[in-house]
Amino acid sequence: MYHFGDTLAQQQANFGGNQTKEVGSYPANVWGLRDMHGNVWEWCQDWYGDYPSGAVTDPTGVPNGSFRVFRGGCWLNLNNAECCRSAHRTGAIPSGGSRAVGLRLSLIRADAKAESPPLPPTVAQLPEPYNQMGAQVWEAITNGNEAEADRIAQECIKLAETQSEHPNLLLFLRLELGKWFLDAEMYDSAHRHLSEVAKHGGKNVYPLALCKAKSGDVDGGFTILLDEIDRTPSAMPQLLPAILVLQAQVKPSETMFEKIDGLMNHVETKEPVILEAILSLTDWWIIRGKPERAIPLYEEGLTRDNLDDTRTFVFSNNLARLYSEVLGQHQKALDVVNKALETNRDQISLLDTKGLILINAGNSKEAIPVLQRVVELSNQHPIFCMHLAYALHLGGRDAESRQYFDAAKEQLVLLVPNMTKENKAMYDALLLAHP
C-alpha cells in the first residue's frame, strides 16, 4: 500500500499538516527517493478515467479526457494517509494550479550518459533500411531540426517508391512520418506527407485535417473530414467522432458549424440511425445548445438488441440527466437510472447521477446515502465530495457538509474553469454557505 509497508505514519511523510515541508525532511524509501508520499500531489501523464475491467499491469489510462491524474497525497489530507496510498488517484484540469499540487523531481548525475528519446514503436515494424532511416528522421525531429528531418524523410519516400515487394509500405511511411512532424508542430513537413496520404487513397484523413486546422485553416480541416464522409459514406461512424475531437481543439466558423449541423441532420434521417453514430450525434447537439435533440436518440439507442453494458451505462446516464435537467421529469429519470443499476449497483457515474436527480427533485435526504456511496467508491474524488457536501447542506447537516467541502476545496479550485454550469452553481452555493 505504501513504500514503507501497510501503514504510513506522520513521521514518514507530510500529510495532515498545515503547510509544505522542505524536500528531504522525511526518511527515504528503499530506492533512496524522498517525499514520494505526501507534501504535494504529483501531476501524472495519465488522463483520469475508468480502468479496464480485467487484470492489467501499469495501465496508462484512457486515451484522452478533461482531467490529468495526480497521485501521492499532500500536506492537506486531514490526517488521512489513505490519500497517500500508491493506488489512490484523483485528477484536475492540466491548466490549473494549487499550492497542494506539483511535481516530484529526481536528479540525474551530470556525468551520466544521456539517453536518446525512445523511438516510436512503428519504427520497429519497418523493413531494412527504412527502420534505420526512420530512426534518423525521429532523432532530427526530437532535436528540433525540421530541415534535416524532412530531407531524410524525402530520401526514405523516394526509396520506397522504387520498391514493389511492399505495396503498402509507401502509404504507411507517409502517414507515420506525417504524424511525427504533426506531433512536433512542424506543420509544413506534416502537411506535405499527410497530403500525399490523402491523394493516394489513404483512409486516415484525421491527421491531415488536424494539421490544416492547427496551422491556421480551421474550416479547411473540417472540410477535409466532411468531404471524406461525402466520398465514403461507410466511413461516417469513424469520422463523426473525429469531427467532435477536432471541434474540442479548434473552433470552426459559424458557417462551418451550420454545414456540420446539416450533416448531422442527414445522418438522423437514416433508419435506423447507426448505433456507432448515436453518441457523436447526441454530443454534437449538446455542444450546439440543443440537448432536446439528443433525447430521442438516446431513447432509440436503449432499444437496440446489440447494446453492450458500457453503452447501456453511458446512454442511460446521459438520458437520465437530460430527463431531469432539461425536461424536469425526475421520476422518469430515476426509472432509467434504477434499471441500469440492476446490472451493476456500484456503477459510480450512474449512482452520482441518481444522487443529483434526487437533489433536483427536492429530495436531498434520499440523495445523501447514495452520494456517500459514490464518495466511498471514488476514493473521495473532489467533484463527488462536493455533490455530497451540497446534499448535506440542503438537508440541514451543515457541519458534515463543511467537512466534505473543506476536504475537497483545494482541489476544486483547479476544476472551476472546466466545471459544468450545474457544478459551478453548487460550488458557488457552498462557498457562500461555508466561507
Secondary structure as the mmCIF struct_conf table of DSSP 4:
data_model
#
loop_
_struct_conf.conf_type_id
_struct_conf.id
_struct_conf.beg_label_comp_id
_struct_conf.beg_label_asym_id
_struct_conf.beg_label_seq_id
_struct_conf.end_label_comp_id
_struct_conf.end_label_asym_id
_struct_conf.end_label_seq_id
STRN STRN1 TYR A 2 TYR A 2
TURN_TY1_P TURN_TY1_P1 HIS A 3 PHE A 4
STRN STRN2 GLY A 5 GLY A 5
BEND BEND1 ASP A 6 ASP A 6
TURN_TY1_P TURN_TY1_P2 GLN A 10 GLN A 12
BEND BEND2 ALA A 13 ALA A 13
STRN STRN3 ASN A 14 ASN A 14
BEND BEND3 GLY A 16 GLN A 19
TURN_TY1_P TURN_TY1_P3 VAL A 23 GLY A 24
BEND BEND4 TYR A 26 TYR A 26
TURN_TY1_P TURN_TY1_P4 VAL A 30 TRP A 31
BEND BEND5 GLY A 32 GLY A 32
BEND BEND6 HIS A 37 HIS A 37
STRN STRN4 GLY A 38 GLY A 38
BEND BEND7 ASN A 39 VAL A 40
STRN STRN5 TRP A 41 TRP A 47
HELX_LH_PP_P HELX_LH_PP_P1 TYR A 48 TYR A 48
HELX_LH_PP_P HELX_LH_PP_P2 ASP A 50 PRO A 52
BEND BEND8 SER A 53 GLY A 54
BEND BEND9 THR A 57 ASP A 58
STRN STRN6 VAL A 62 VAL A 62
BEND BEND10 PRO A 63 PRO A 63
BEND BEND11 SER A 66 SER A 66
STRN STRN7 ARG A 68 ARG A 71
BEND BEND12 GLY A 72 GLY A 72
TURN_TY1_P TURN_TY1_P5 TRP A 75 LEU A 76
BEND BEND13 ASN A 77 ASN A 77
TURN_TY1_P TURN_TY1_P6 LEU A 78 ASN A 79
HELX_RH_3T_P HELX_RH_3T_P1 ALA A 81 CYS A 84
BEND BEND14 ARG A 85 ARG A 85
TURN_TY1_P TURN_TY1_P7 SER A 86 ALA A 87
STRN STRN8 ARG A 89 ALA A 92
TURN_TY1_P TURN_TY1_P8 PRO A 94 SER A 95
TURN_TY1_P TURN_TY1_P9 ARG A 99 ALA A 100
STRN STRN9 VAL A 101 GLY A 102
HELX_LH_PP_P HELX_LH_PP_P3 LEU A 107 ARG A 109
TURN_TY1_P TURN_TY1_P10 ALA A 110 ASP A 111
BEND BEND15 ALA A 112 ALA A 112
HELX_LH_PP_P HELX_LH_PP_P4 LYS A 113 PRO A 120
HELX_RH_3T_P HELX_RH_3T_P2 PRO A 121 GLN A 125
BEND BEND16 LEU A 126 LEU A 126
HELX_LH_PP_P HELX_LH_PP_P5 PRO A 127 PRO A 127
TURN_TY1_P TURN_TY1_P11 GLU A 128 PRO A 129
HELX_RH_AL_P HELX_RH_AL_P1 TYR A 130 THR A 142
TURN_TY1_P TURN_TY1_P12 ASN A 143 GLY A 144
HELX_RH_AL_P HELX_RH_AL_P2 GLU A 146 GLU A 161
TURN_TY1_P TURN_TY1_P13 THR A 162 THR A 162
BEND BEND17 GLU A 165 GLU A 165
TURN_TY1_P TURN_TY1_P14 PRO A 167 ASN A 168
HELX_RH_AL_P HELX_RH_AL_P3 LEU A 169 ASP A 183
TURN_TY1_P TURN_TY1_P15 ALA A 184 GLU A 185
HELX_RH_AL_P HELX_RH_AL_P4 TYR A 187 LYS A 199
TURN_TY1_P TURN_TY1_P16 HIS A 200 GLY A 201
BEND BEND18 LYS A 203 LYS A 203
HELX_RH_AL_P HELX_RH_AL_P5 TYR A 206 LYS A 214
TURN_TY1_P TURN_TY1_P17 SER A 215 GLY A 216
HELX_RH_AL_P HELX_RH_AL_P6 VAL A 218 ARG A 231
HELX_RH_3T_P HELX_RH_3T_P3 PRO A 233 ALA A 235
HELX_RH_AL_P HELX_RH_AL_P7 MET A 236 GLN A 249
BEND BEND19 VAL A 250 VAL A 250
HELX_LH_PP_P HELX_LH_PP_P6 LYS A 251 SER A 253
HELX_RH_AL_P HELX_RH_AL_P8 GLU A 254 GLU A 268
TURN_TY1_P TURN_TY1_P18 THR A 269 THR A 269
BEND BEND20 LYS A 270 PRO A 272
HELX_LH_PP_P HELX_LH_PP_P7 VAL A 273 ILE A 274
HELX_RH_AL_P HELX_RH_AL_P9 LEU A 275 ILE A 287
TURN_TY1_P TURN_TY1_P19 ARG A 288 GLY A 289
HELX_RH_3T_P HELX_RH_3T_P4 PRO A 291 ARG A 293
HELX_RH_AL_P HELX_RH_AL_P10 ALA A 294 GLY A 301
TURN_TY1_P TURN_TY1_P20 LEU A 302 THR A 303
TURN_TY1_P TURN_TY1_P21 ASP A 305 ASN A 306
HELX_RH_AL_P HELX_RH_AL_P11 ASP A 309 GLU A 325
TURN_TY1_P TURN_TY1_P22 VAL A 326 VAL A 326
BEND BEND21 LEU A 327 LEU A 327
HELX_RH_AL_P HELX_RH_AL_P12 HIS A 330 LEU A 341
TURN_TY1_P TURN_TY1_P23 GLU A 342 THR A 343
TURN_TY1_P TURN_TY1_P24 ARG A 345 ASP A 346
HELX_RH_AL_P HELX_RH_AL_P13 ILE A 348 ASN A 360
TURN_TY1_P TURN_TY1_P25 ALA A 361 GLY A 362
HELX_RH_AL_P HELX_RH_AL_P14 SER A 364 LEU A 377
TURN_TY1_P TURN_TY1_P26 SER A 378 ASN A 379
BEND BEND22 GLN A 380 GLN A 380
HELX_RH_AL_P HELX_RH_AL_P15 PRO A 382 LEU A 394
TURN_TY1_P TURN_TY1_P27 GLY A 395 GLY A 396
HELX_RH_AL_P HELX_RH_AL_P16 ASP A 398 LEU A 415
HELX_RH_3T_P HELX_RH_3T_P5 VAL A 416 ASN A 418
HELX_RH_AL_P HELX_RH_AL_P17 LYS A 421 ALA A 433
#
